[in-house]
Amino acid sequence: MRLKLAIAALVLPFALPATAALAPGAKAPDFTAQGAIAGKPFTVRLSQQLKKGPVVLYFFPAAFTPGCNAEAAAFAASVDAFKAEGATVIGMSADPLDKLKTFSEKHCAGKFAVASASAEVIRGYDVALGREVQGRQVSDRTSYVIAPDGKIIYAHSDLSPVDHVRTTLAAVKSWRASRPR
């Protein structure tokens, strides 16, 4: 019985969806981070990206893990649909830049930026998973849609990567449809 309780205590926190702390209507913290697109270094400035339109900012725990690989591939496959709605996709994790350069080529197919989230960015978006790997705070899997005015219009937190692309694309389309033509 103790073994079952111990296993449940270890597994349960990872089985339940996380909750996004930044609710719709909250101001998204601006940040500048080093990242990569197609293996090439790229500086990500949220405020600059928002000048182009809405931003889908998705946090993931660690590059080169099955769920994160699948999520990146799903966003890459849907990047054209996001672009058609005027949105930019940016992936964020606490991984070091060298690892993200390779990840951006292999799993993001060079289609969108991935950047290294500092502990400050992870705290600002309240996406800390509650553990560290190699001295770096790991983020949970949370996707935000941020309007050009910097306000969160949608948040989805779930360690399963399955619904992040579908729900953020639906949120972008809904936001776009509500805008005056």
Secondary structure, DSSP 4 states (H G I P E B T S, - for coil): -HHHHHHHHHHHHHHSPP--SS-TTSBPPP-EEEEEETTEEEEEEHHHHHTTS-EEEEE-S-TTSHHHHHHHHHHHHHHHHHHHTT-EEEEEESS-HHHHHHHHHHTSTTSSEEEE--HHHHHHTT-EEEEEETTEEEE--EEEEE-TTSBEEEEEE-SS-TTHHHHHHHHHHHHHHHS--
